[in-house]
């Protein structure tokens, strides 16, 4: 004998009792609640059966080799190639000064006349003439002043013939050599630069500073400022600035620091392998701006994770959510890598 008819009769009796004791709205609410409770177990089971865990959203990049170089920067000073000091050949009295500070003179031009009181010279006047062409940088005597033999009278320089001097630390000497080229920028105008090269390099290291002196030659005129095209860098003796060299060019992979994981003094990066997350050990090199050089561990054309929406572990499936611009860049890198592989295969 089945219990279904009995349960049906009992349910109908329960409904009748409710109709007599409760209002219409209350009855409707109770019946709706009972119907919902009957359906709940099935709904819950269906939800559990169909719901899938959400995948973490990640942004990725394609590892590609690029040319990187070490940057060396040194304080520098602009000086004239010609710095002549004119001294008195004998004692005497200054009778006439023919030039002023800043005067442009030619070789053999009269500079200062002084009279020697020694009877041997019969009070003959001595005229000092310019040994080189240039500009008077200083006058160290005045009219009717007495000078001694060997005393400085004035200085000559040529601001058109310039050199740049730097001090190179001993550790950097293997990276530079005669003819190495760099750029000089003034502290007054860092937007413009001139190209320079090493003309002379001292073979000895100063024991006090640990540096070797180098003389640089200017090999190009100042470039025009992109922001102010009419502006040009004017170099003058005594100007200070910085010289920048880029050396040790090599092909390496650069990754943003956000992609690197630091665990127990080791560095890791997460890549996608067959669509799943894999953490690999890498060795980092020098920093280049906001990026880090990868010495080993990360292969060219590998897809690595830069950012994640939450914690991810090895073996997790993820959803790649790259901006459209990055997707286009990734496609270009992949295509370039494929082209290079095909050309290598043909050459073999």
C-alpha positions as a Markdown table, in Angstrom:
| # | Residue | x | y | z |
|---|---|---|---|---|
| 1 | Unk | 0.0 | 0.0 | 0.0 |
| 2 | Unk | 1.4 | 3.4 | -1.0 |
| 3 | Unk | 1.5 | 6.4 | 1.2 |
| 4 | Unk | 1.0 | 9.0 | -1.6 |
| 5 | Unk | -2.9 | 9.1 | -1.3 |
| 6 | Unk | -2.7 | 9.5 | 2.4 |
| 7 | Unk | -0.2 | 12.3 | 2.2 |
| 8 | Unk | -2.3 | 14.1 | -0.4 |
| 9 | Unk | -5.4 | 13.9 | 1.9 |
| 10 | Unk | -3.3 | 15.2 | 4.8 |
| 11 | Unk | -2.1 | 18.2 | 2.8 |
| 12 | Unk | -5.6 | 19.0 | 1.7 |
| 13 | Unk | -6.8 | 18.9 | 5.3 |
| 14 | Unk | -4.0 | 21.2 | 6.3 |
| 15 | Unk | -5.0 | 23.7 | 3.6 |
| 16 | Unk | -8.6 | 23.6 | 4.8 |
| 17 | Unk | -7.6 | 24.4 | 8.4 |
| 18 | Unk | -5.5 | 27.2 | 7.2 |
| 19 | Unk | -8.3 | 28.7 | 5.1 |
| 20 | Unk | -10.6 | 28.8 | 8.2 |
| 21 | Unk | -8.0 | 30.3 | 10.6 |
| 22 | Unk | -5.9 | 32.7 | 8.5 |
| 23 | Unk | -6.6 | 35.5 | 6.1 |
| 24 | Unk | -6.2 | 35.3 | 2.3 |
| 25 | Unk | -2.9 | 37.1 | 2.1 |
| 26 | Unk | -1.3 | 35.0 | 4.9 |
| 27 | Unk | -2.5 | 31.8 | 3.2 |
| 28 | Unk | -1.0 | 32.8 | -0.1 |
| 29 | Unk | 2.4 | 33.6 | 1.5 |
| 30 | Unk | 2.5 | 30.3 | 3.4 |
| 31 | Unk | 1.7 | 28.3 | 0.3 |
| 32 | Unk | 4.3 | 30.1 | -1.8 |
| 33 | Unk | 6.9 | 29.5 | 0.9 |
| 34 | Unk | 6.1 | 25.8 | 1.1 |
| 35 | Unk | 6.4 | 25.5 | -2.7 |
| 36 | Unk | 9.8 | 27.3 | -2.7 |
| 37 | Unk | 11.1 | 25.0 | 0.0 |
| 38 | Unk | 10.2 | 22.0 | -2.1 |
| 39 | Unk | 12.1 | 23.4 | -5.0 |
| 40 | Unk | 15.2 | 24.6 | -3.1 |
| 41 | Unk | 17.2 | 21.3 | -2.9 |
| 42 | Unk | 16.9 | 20.9 | -6.7 |
| 43 | Unk | 17.9 | 24.5 | -7.4 |
| 44 | Unk | 21.0 | 24.3 | -5.1 |
| 45 | Unk | 22.1 | 21.0 | -6.7 |
| 46 | Unk | 21.7 | 22.6 | -10.2 |
| 47 | Unk | 23.7 | 25.6 | -9.2 |
| 48 | Unk | 26.5 | 23.5 | -7.8 |
| 49 | Unk | 26.6 | 21.4 | -10.9 |
| 50 | Unk | 26.7 | 24.3 | -13.4 |
| 51 | Unk | 28.9 | 26.9 | -11.6 |
| 52 | Unk | 32.6 | 27.0 | -12.5 |
| 53 | Unk | 35.3 | 28.7 | -10.5 |
| 54 | Unk | 36.2 | 32.1 | -11.9 |
| 55 | Unk | 39.6 | 32.4 | -13.7 |
| 56 | Unk | 42.1 | 35.0 | -12.6 |
| 57 | Unk | 42.5 | 37.8 | -15.0 |
| 58 | Unk | 46.1 | 38.4 | -16.1 |
| 59 | Unk | 48.1 | 40.7 | -18.5 |
| 60 | Unk | 50.9 | 39.2 | -20.4 |
| 61 | Unk | 53.8 | 40.2 | -22.6 |
| 62 | Unk | 56.0 | 38.3 | -25.1 |
| 63 | Unk | 59.7 | 38.1 | -24.1 |
| 64 | Unk | 61.8 | 39.5 | -26.9 |
| 65 | Unk | 65.5 | 40.3 | -27.2 |
| 66 | Unk | 66.5 | 43.9 | -27.6 |
| 67 | Unk | 69.8 | 45.8 | -27.7 |
| 68 | Unk | 70.8 | 47.0 | -24.3 |
| 69 | Unk | 74.0 | 48.9 | -23.2 |
| 70 | Unk | 75.7 | 50.0 | -20.0 |
| 71 | Unk | 75.5 | 53.8 | -19.4 |
| 72 | Unk | 78.4 | 55.5 | -17.8 |
| 73 | Unk | 78.1 | 59.2 | -16.7 |
| 74 | Unk | 80.9 | 61.4 | -15.4 |
| 75 | Unk | 81.2 | 65.0 | -14.3 |
| 76 | Unk | 83.1 | 67.1 | -16.8 |
| 77 | Unk | 84.6 | 70.5 | -17.4 |
| 78 | Unk | 85.1 | 72.5 | -20.6 |
| 79 | Unk | 88.5 | 74.0 | -21.0 |
| 80 | Unk | 90.4 | 75.7 | -23.8 |
| 81 | Unk | 93.1 | 73.8 | -25.7 |
| 82 | Unk | 95.2 | 77.0 | -25.7 |
| 83 | Unk | 95.9 | 78.5 | -22.3 |
| 84 | Unk | 99.1 | 80.6 | -22.5 |
| 85 | Unk | 100.6 | 82.4 | -19.6 |
| 86 | Unk | 102.9 | 85.4 | -20.5 |
| 87 | Unk | 105.7 | 86.0 | -17.9 |
| 88 | Unk | 108.2 | 88.9 | -17.6 |
| 89 | Unk | 111.6 | 88.0 | -18.9 |
| 90 | Unk | 113.3 | 90.6 | -16.7 |
| 91 | Unk | 112.4 | 93.1 | -14.0 |
| 92 | Unk | 111.0 | 96.5 | -14.9 |
| 93 | Unk | 108.2 | 99.1 | -14.7 |
| 94 | Unk | 105.0 | 98.7 | -16.7 |
| 95 | Unk | 104.9 | 101.6 | -19.1 |
| 96 | Unk | 102.0 | 100.6 | -21.4 |
| 97 | Unk | 99.2 | 98.0 | -21.6 |
| 98 | Unk | 98.1 | 97.7 | -25.2 |
| 99 | Unk | 95.1 | 95.4 | -24.7 |
| 100 | Unk | 92.1 | 94.8 | -22.4 |
| 101 | Unk | 90.6 | 91.6 | -21.0 |
| 102 | Unk | 88.5 | 90.1 | -23.7 |
| 103 | Unk | 90.6 | 91.6 | -26.6 |
| 104 | Unk | 91.1 | 89.4 | -29.6 |
| 105 | Unk | 94.8 | 89.3 | -30.5 |
| 106 | Unk | 96.9 | 87.8 | -33.3 |
| 107 | Unk | 100.3 | 86.1 | -33.0 |
| 108 | Unk | 103.0 | 88.7 | -32.8 |
| 109 | Unk | 100.7 | 91.5 | -31.6 |
| 110 | Unk | 102.0 | 93.9 | -28.9 |
| 111 | Unk | 100.5 | 93.2 | -25.5 |
| 112 | Unk | 102.5 | 95.0 | -22.8 |
| 113 | Unk | 105.5 | 97.3 | -22.7 |
| 114 | Unk | 107.7 | 97.6 | -19.7 |
| 115 | Unk | 111.0 | 99.5 | -19.2 |
| 116 | Unk | 114.0 | 97.8 | -17.6 |
| 117 | Unk | 115.9 | 100.1 | -15.2 |
| 118 | Unk | 119.1 | 98.0 | -15.5 |
| 119 | Unk | 121.9 | 100.1 | -16.9 |
| 120 | Unk | 123.0 | 97.2 | -19.0 |
| 121 | Unk | 119.8 | 97.6 | -21.0 |
| 122 | Unk | 120.3 | 101.4 | -21.1 |
| 123 | Unk | 116.7 | 101.8 | -20.0 |
| 124 | Unk | 115.4 | 100.2 | -23.2 |
| 125 | Unk | 111.7 | 99.4 | -23.3 |
| 126 | Unk | 110.7 | 95.8 | -23.7 |
| 127 | Unk | 107.5 | 95.0 | -25.6 |
| 128 | Unk | 105.9 | 91.6 | -24.9 |
| 129 | Unk | 104.1 | 90.2 | -27.9 |
| 130 | Unk | 101.5 | 87.5 | -28.3 |
| 131 | Unk | 103.0 | 84.0 | -28.8 |
| 132 | Unk | 99.7 | 82.7 | -30.2 |
| 133 | Unk | 96.4 | 84.0 | -31.5 |
| 134 | Unk | 93.6 | 84.1 | -29.1 |
| 135 | Unk | 91.7 | 86.3 | -26.5 |
| 136 | Unk | 93.1 | 88.0 | -23.5 |
| 137 | Unk | 91.8 | 86.1 | -20.5 |
| 138 | Unk | 93.5 | 88.0 | -17.7 |
| 139 | Unk | 95.8 | 91.0 | -17.1 |
| 140 | Unk | 97.8 | 90.6 | -13.8 |
| 141 | Unk | 99.7 | 93.9 | -13.7 |
| 142 | Unk | 98.8 | 97.7 | -13.8 |
| 143 | Unk | 100.5 | 100.8 | -15.2 |
| 144 | Unk | 103.8 | 101.8 | -13.4 |
| 145 | Unk | 103.8 | 98.7 | -11.3 |
| 146 | Unk | 107.1 | 96.9 | -10.9 |
| 147 | Unk | 107.5 | 93.4 | -12.0 |
| 148 | Unk | 110.1 | 90.8 | -11.3 |
| 149 | Unk | 111.6 | 88.3 | -13.6 |
| 150 | Unk | 109.3 | 85.4 | -14.2 |
| 151 | Unk | 106.2 | 87.2 | -12.8 |
| 152 | Unk | 102.9 | 86.6 | -14.7 |
| 153 | Unk | 101.9 | 89.6 | -16.9 |
| 154 | Unk | 98.7 | 88.3 | -18.6 |
| 155 | Unk | 97.0 | 85.2 | -19.9 |
| 156 | Unk | 95.8 | 84.2 | -23.4 |
| 157 | Unk | 93.2 | 81.6 | -24.4 |
| 158 | Unk | 91.3 | 80.6 | -27.5 |
| 159 | Unk | 87.6 | 79.8 | -26.7 |
| 160 | Unk | 87.1 | 78.5 | -30.2 |
| 161 | Unk | 89.4 | 75.5 | -29.6 |
| 162 | Unk | 87.9 | 73.6 | -26.7 |
| 163 | Unk | 88.4 | 70.3 | -25.0 |
| 164 | Unk | 86.5 | 68.5 | -22.2 |
| 165 | Unk | 88.1 | 66.8 | -19.3 |
| 166 | Unk | 86.7 | 64.0 | -17.1 |
| 167 | Unk | 87.9 | 61.6 | -14.4 |
| 168 | Unk | 87.2 | 57.9 | -15.1 |
| 169 | Unk | 87.1 | 55.5 | -12.1 |
| 170 | Unk | 89.5 | 52.6 | -12.4 |
| 171 | Unk | 86.6 | 50.0 | -12.5 |
| 172 | Unk | 85.3 | 51.6 | -15.7 |
| 173 | Unk | 88.6 | 51.8 | -17.6 |
| 174 | Unk | 88.2 | 48.3 | -19.3 |
| 175 | Unk | 84.9 | 49.6 | -20.8 |
| 176 | Unk | 86.4 | 52.7 | -22.5 |
| 177 | Unk | 89.3 | 53.2 | -24.8 |
| 178 | Unk | 90.8 | 55.8 | -27.2 |
| 179 | Unk | 88.2 | 56.9 | -29.6 |
| 180 | Unk | 85.2 | 55.9 | -27.5 |
| 181 | Unk | 82.3 | 58.3 | -28.3 |
| 182 | Unk | 79.8 | 59.9 | -25.9 |
| 183 | Unk | 77.7 | 63.0 | -25.4 |
| 184 | Unk | 78.3 | 66.1 | -23.4 |
| 185 | Unk | 75.4 | 68.0 | -21.8 |
| 186 | Unk | 75.7 | 71.2 | -19.9 |
| 187 | Unk | 74.1 | 71.7 | -16.5 |
| 188 | Unk | 72.6 | 74.9 | -17.8 |
| 189 | Unk | 70.9 | 73.2 | -20.8 |
| 190 | Unk | 70.4 | 69.5 | -20.5 |
| 191 | Unk | 68.2 | 69.3 | -23.6 |
| 192 | Unk | 71.0 | 69.8 | -26.0 |
| 193 | Unk | 74.3 | 68.0 | -26.4 |
| 194 | Unk | 77.5 | 67.7 | -28.4 |
| 195 | Unk | 79.2 | 64.5 | -29.5 |
| 196 | Unk | 82.6 | 63.9 | -28.1 |
| 197 | Unk | 85.3 | 61.2 | -28.2 |
| 198 | Unk | 88.2 | 60.2 | -26.0 |
| 199 | Unk | 91.3 | 61.9 | -27.4 |
| 200 | Unk | 93.7 | 61.1 | -24.5 |
| 201 | Unk | 93.6 | 58.7 | -21.6 |
| 202 | Unk | 96.1 | 58.8 | -18.8 |
| 203 | Unk | 97.9 | 55.4 | -18.2 |
| 204 | Unk | 98.2 | 56.1 | -14.5 |
| 205 | Unk | 95.5 | 56.0 | -11.8 |
| 206 | Unk | 95.6 | 58.7 | -9.1 |
| 207 | Unk | 96.1 | 57.0 | -5.8 |
| 208 | Unk | 94.0 | 59.6 | -4.0 |
| 209 | Unk | 91.0 | 59.7 | -6.2 |
| 210 | Unk | 91.2 | 56.2 | -7.8 |
| 211 | Unk | 90.6 | 57.8 | -11.2 |
| 212 | Unk | 92.4 | 58.4 | -14.5 |
| 213 | Unk | 92.2 | 61.6 | -16.3 |
| 214 | Unk | 90.8 | 61.7 | -19.9 |
| 215 | Unk | 90.7 | 64.4 | -22.5 |
| 216 | Unk | 87.8 | 64.5 | -24.9 |
| 217 | Unk | 87.5 | 66.1 | -28.3 |
| 218 | Unk | 84.3 | 67.7 | -29.6 |
| 219 | Unk | 83.4 | 66.1 | -32.9 |
| 220 | Unk | 80.1 | 67.7 | -33.7 |
| 221 | Unk | 78.3 | 71.0 | -33.3 |
| 222 | Unk | 75.5 | 71.4 | -30.7 |
| 223 | Unk | 72.2 | 69.8 | -31.8 |
| 224 | Unk | 69.2 | 71.9 | -32.0 |
| 225 | Unk | 66.7 | 71.8 | -29.1 |
| 226 | Unk | 63.5 | 70.0 | -30.2 |
| 227 | Unk | 61.4 | 72.2 | -27.9 |
| 228 | Unk | 63.2 | 75.5 | -28.9 |
| 229 | Unk | 64.6 | 75.0 | -32.4 |
| 230 | Unk | 66.4 | 78.3 | -32.4 |
| 231 | Unk | 68.3 | 77.6 | -29.3 |
| 232 | Unk | 71.9 | 76.2 | -29.5 |
| 233 | Unk | 74.3 | 75.0 | -26.9 |
| 234 | Unk | 77.1 | 77.5 | -26.5 |
| 235 | Unk | 80.3 | 76.1 | -24.9 |
| 236 | Unk | 82.7 | 78.2 | -23.0 |
| 237 | Unk | 85.8 | 77.5 | -21.0 |
| 238 | Unk | 85.0 | 76.8 | -17.4 |
| 239 | Unk | 81.5 | 75.4 | -18.2 |
| 240 | Unk | 80.6 | 72.2 | -16.2 |
| 241 | Unk | 78.3 | 69.4 | -17.2 |
| 242 | Unk | 78.1 | 65.6 | -17.7 |
| 243 | Unk | 79.5 | 63.2 | -20.3 |
| 244 | Unk | 77.5 | 60.1 | -21.1 |
| 245 | Unk | 78.9 | 56.9 | -22.6 |
| 246 | Unk | 77.0 | 53.9 | -23.7 |
| 247 | Unk | 79.1 | 50.7 | -23.9 |
| 248 | Unk | 79.0 | 46.9 | -23.9 |
| 249 | Unk | 76.1 | 46.6 | -26.4 |
| 250 | Unk | 74.4 | 43.2 | -26.2 |
| 251 | Unk | 71.1 | 41.4 | -27.0 |
| 252 | Unk | 69.1 | 40.8 | -23.8 |
| 253 | Unk | 65.5 | 40.4 | -22.6 |
| 254 | Unk | 64.0 | 43.3 | -20.5 |
| 255 | Unk | 61.0 | 42.7 | -18.3 |
| 256 | Unk | 59.1 | 45.2 | -16.1 |
| 257 | Unk | 59.7 | 44.9 | -12.4 |
| 258 | Unk | 56.0 | 44.2 | -11.8 |
| 259 | Unk | 56.5 | 40.8 | -13.5 |
| 260 | Unk | 59.3 | 39.7 | -11.1 |
| 261 | Unk | 58.6 | 37.7 | -7.9 |
| 262 | Unk | 61.1 | 37.8 | -5.0 |
| 263 | Unk | 61.1 | 34.7 | -2.8 |
| 264 | Unk | 63.9 | 33.8 | -0.3 |
| 265 | Unk | 66.6 | 35.9 | -2.0 |
| 266 | Unk | 65.7 | 34.3 | -5.4 |
| 267 | Unk | 63.9 | 35.9 | -8.3 |
| 268 | Unk | 61.1 | 34.2 | -10.3 |
| 269 | Unk | 58.8 | 35.0 | -13.1 |
| 270 | Unk | 55.5 | 33.4 | -14.2 |
| 271 | Unk | 55.0 | 32.2 | -17.7 |
| 272 | Unk | 52.1 | 30.6 | -19.6 |
| 273 | Unk | 52.9 | 27.1 | -20.8 |
| 274 | Unk | 50.2 | 25.2 | -22.7 |
| 275 | Unk | 47.7 | 27.7 | -21.3 |
| 276 | Unk | 48.7 | 27.1 | -17.7 |
| 277 | Unk | 50.7 | 29.1 | -15.2 |
| 278 | Unk | 54.3 | 28.0 | -14.5 |
| 279 | Unk | 56.8 | 29.8 | -12.2 |
| 280 | Unk | 60.4 | 29.7 | -13.3 |
| 281 | Unk | 63.6 | 30.8 | -11.7 |
| 282 | Unk | 65.5 | 33.7 | -13.4 |
| 283 | Unk | 68.7 | 35.6 | -12.9 |
| 284 | Unk | 68.5 | 39.4 | -13.1 |
| 285 | Unk | 71.2 | 41.8 | -14.4 |
| 286 | Unk | 71.4 | 45.6 | -14.4 |
| 287 | Unk | 68.4 | 48.0 | -14.3 |
| 288 | Unk | 67.5 | 49.9 | -17.4 |
| 289 | Unk | 65.0 | 52.6 | -16.4 |
| 290 | Unk | 61.8 | 50.8 | -15.2 |
| 291 | Unk | 62.9 | 47.5 | -16.6 |
| 292 | Unk | 65.3 | 44.8 | -15.5 |
| 293 | Unk | 67.7 | 42.8 | -17.6 |
| 294 | Unk | 67.2 | 39.0 | -17.6 |
| 295 | Unk | 70.6 | 37.3 | -17.7 |
| 296 | Unk | 69.2 | 33.7 | -17.9 |
| 297 | Unk | 66.1 | 31.6 | -17.2 |
| 298 | Unk | 63.6 | 33.3 | -19.6 |
| 299 | Unk | 63.5 | 32.1 | -23.2 |
| 300 | Unk | 62.9 | 34.4 | -26.1 |
| 301 | Unk | 59.3 | 34.5 | -27.4 |
| 302 | Unk | 58.0 | 33.1 | -24.0 |
| 303 | Unk | 54.7 | 34.6 | -22.8 |
| 304 | Unk | 55.1 | 35.9 | -19.3 |
| 305 | Unk | 52.6 | 37.4 | -16.8 |
| 306 | Unk | 53.0 | 41.1 | -15.9 |
| 307 | Unk | 49.9 | 41.6 | -13.6 |
| 308 | Unk | 47.2 | 39.5 | -12.1 |
| 309 | Unk | 43.8 | 40.2 | -10.5 |
| 310 | Unk | 44.4 | 37.8 | -7.6 |
| 311 | Unk | 46.8 | 35.1 | -6.4 |
| 312 | Unk | 47.6 | 32.4 | -8.9 |
| 313 | Unk | 49.5 | 29.2 | -8.4 |
| 314 | Unk | 51.3 | 26.8 | -10.7 |
| 315 | Unk | 49.0 | 24.9 | -13.0 |
| 316 | Unk | 46.1 | 27.5 | -12.8 |
| 317 | Unk | 44.1 | 28.4 | -15.8 |
| 318 | Unk | 43.9 | 32.1 | -16.4 |
| 319 | Unk | 42.0 | 34.6 | -18.5 |
| 320 | Unk | 44.2 | 36.9 | -20.6 |
| 321 | Unk | 42.9 | 40.4 | -20.5 |
| 322 | Unk | 45.4 | 42.5 | -22.5 |
| 323 | Unk | 44.7 | 46.0 | -23.8 |
| 324 | Unk | 44.3 | 46.0 | -27.6 |
| 325 | Unk | 47.5 | 48.0 | -28.1 |
| 326 | Unk | 49.5 | 45.3 | -26.2 |
| 327 | Unk | 47.8 | 42.6 | -28.2 |
| 328 | Unk | 48.9 | 44.2 | -31.5 |
| 329 | Unk | 52.4 | 44.6 | -30.1 |
| 330 | Unk | 52.4 | 40.9 | -29.1 |
| 331 | Unk | 51.3 | 39.8 | -32.5 |
| 332 | Unk | 54.1 | 41.9 | -34.1 |
| 333 | Unk | 56.7 | 40.3 | -31.8 |
| 334 | Unk | 55.4 | 36.8 | -32.5 |
| 335 | Unk | 55.5 | 37.4 | -36.2 |
| 336 | Unk | 59.0 | 38.8 | -36.0 |
| 337 | Unk | 60.1 | 35.8 | -34.0 |
| 338 | Unk | 58.5 | 33.4 | -36.5 |
| 339 | Unk | 60.2 | 35.2 | -39.4 |
| 340 | Unk | 63.5 | 34.9 | -37.7 |
| 341 | Unk | 63.0 | 31.2 | -37.1 |
| 342 | Unk | 62.0 | 30.6 | -40.7 |
| 343 | Unk | 65.1 | 32.4 | -42.0 |
| 344 | Unk | 67.4 | 30.5 | -39.6 |
| 345 | Unk | 65.8 | 27.2 | -40.8 |
| 346 | Unk | 66.3 | 28.1 | -44.5 |
| 347 | Unk | 70.0 | 29.0 | -43.8 |
| 348 | Unk | 70.4 | 25.5 | -42.2 |
